[in-house]
Amino acid sequence: MKKPIALILFFGIACSSCMAGGQPDQKHTEKIKQQVIRYLNTGDRVSLETYDQRKLQGAISESRTDSFVLTIEGRSATLNYSEVKKIKSFMSRSKKQMIATIIVTGALFGMTAILLSQDK
């Protein structure tokens, strides 16, 4: 009877700390900080999830030592790097337009080249 109780207590204590999610380690926090700096420099909009399950979208407007400012529809929120679980960028509208322009221009040049080669 003592062994099952001891196992239940052991796994209860050990697994509760694993399941809690807790705070991220320093390596994860540094990774988030580097991503924030990159997205701030490129001006990309971001989507992020915090450890308390909040999901936010906006643009990073400022990067500080321990935190950053996320601007959401004219309002700003200051978040610590250690609060952020995941962060990813959205492709900006200007980048999408640039890619579409390159594709259309390439297609036009390709069609022109095909038509000119058939005339000869």
C-alpha positions as CSV (number, residue, x, y, z in Angstrom):
1,M,0.0,0.0,0.0
2,K,2.9,2.3,0.7
3,K,4.5,1.9,-2.7
4,P,1.4,3.0,-4.7
5,I,1.0,6.1,-2.5
6,A,4.7,6.9,-2.8
7,L,4.5,6.6,-6.6
8,I,1.4,8.8,-6.8
9,L,3.0,11.4,-4.6
10,F,6.3,11.3,-6.6
11,F,4.6,11.6,-10.0
12,G,2.2,14.2,-8.7
13,I,5.0,16.4,-7.6
14,A,7.3,15.8,-10.5
15,C,4.7,16.0,-13.2
16,S,2.9,19.1,-11.8
17,S,6.1,21.1,-12.3
18,C,6.4,19.8,-15.8
19,M,2.8,20.5,-16.7
20,A,2.7,23.9,-15.2
21,G,4.7,25.4,-18.1
22,G,6.3,27.8,-15.6
23,Q,8.7,30.5,-16.7
24,P,10.9,30.0,-19.7
25,D,14.6,29.5,-19.4
26,Q,17.2,32.3,-20.2
27,K,17.9,30.7,-23.7
28,H,14.2,31.0,-24.7
29,T,14.0,34.6,-23.4
30,E,17.0,35.6,-25.4
31,K,15.6,33.9,-28.5
32,I,12.3,35.9,-28.1
33,K,14.4,39.1,-27.6
34,Q,16.3,38.5,-30.8
35,Q,13.1,37.9,-32.7
36,V,11.5,41.1,-31.3
37,I,14.6,43.1,-32.4
38,R,14.5,41.6,-35.9
39,Y,10.7,42.3,-36.3
40,L,11.2,45.8,-35.0
41,N,13.9,46.5,-37.6
42,T,11.9,45.0,-40.5
43,G,8.6,46.6,-39.4
44,D,6.7,43.4,-39.7
45,R,3.4,42.8,-37.8
46,V,3.5,40.0,-35.3
47,S,1.3,37.5,-33.7
48,L,2.3,36.3,-30.3
49,E,1.1,34.0,-27.5
50,T,2.0,34.5,-23.8
51,Y,2.4,31.9,-21.1
52,D,-1.0,33.0,-19.6
53,Q,-2.7,32.0,-23.0
54,R,-3.2,35.6,-24.3
55,K,-3.0,35.9,-28.1
56,L,-2.0,39.3,-29.4
57,Q,-1.4,40.8,-32.8
58,G,0.3,44.1,-33.6
59,A,3.5,45.9,-34.5
60,I,6.5,46.2,-32.3
61,S,7.2,49.9,-31.7
62,E,10.0,49.8,-29.1
63,S,12.5,47.3,-27.6
64,R,13.9,47.7,-24.1
65,T,16.3,45.7,-22.0
66,D,13.7,43.5,-20.3
67,S,10.5,44.3,-22.3
68,F,9.1,45.6,-25.5
69,V,6.1,47.6,-26.6
70,L,3.5,46.1,-28.9
71,T,1.1,48.6,-30.6
72,I,-2.3,47.2,-31.3
73,E,-4.7,49.4,-33.2
74,G,-3.3,52.6,-31.7
75,R,-3.0,51.3,-28.2
76,S,0.2,50.0,-26.7
77,A,1.0,47.1,-24.4
78,T,4.3,46.6,-22.7
79,L,5.3,42.9,-22.4
80,N,8.3,41.3,-20.8
81,Y,10.3,38.9,-23.0
82,S,9.9,36.2,-20.4
83,E,6.0,36.4,-20.8
84,V,6.1,35.5,-24.5
85,K,5.7,31.8,-25.3
86,K,5.7,32.1,-29.2
87,I,6.1,35.0,-31.6
88,K,5.9,35.0,-35.4
89,S,5.6,37.7,-38.1
90,F,3.0,38.3,-40.7
91,M,4.2,39.3,-44.1
92,S,3.6,43.0,-44.5
93,R,1.3,44.3,-47.3
94,S,4.2,46.0,-49.1
95,K,6.1,42.7,-49.2
96,K,3.1,40.9,-50.6
97,Q,2.7,43.6,-53.3
98,M,6.4,43.4,-54.1
99,I,6.2,39.6,-54.5
100,A,3.1,39.8,-56.7
101,T,4.7,42.5,-58.9
102,I,7.8,40.3,-59.4
103,I,5.7,37.3,-60.3
104,V,3.6,39.3,-62.8
105,T,6.7,41.0,-64.3
106,G,8.4,37.6,-64.7
107,A,5.4,36.1,-66.3
108,L,5.2,39.0,-68.8
109,F,8.9,38.7,-69.7
110,G,8.5,34.9,-70.1
111,M,5.4,35.3,-72.4
112,T,7.2,37.9,-74.4
113,A,10.3,35.7,-74.8
114,I,8.1,32.8,-75.9
115,L,6.2,34.9,-78.4
116,L,9.4,36.4,-79.9
117,S,11.1,33.0,-80.2
118,Q,8.0,31.6,-82.1
119,D,8.1,34.4,-84.6
120,K,11.6,33.5,-85.9
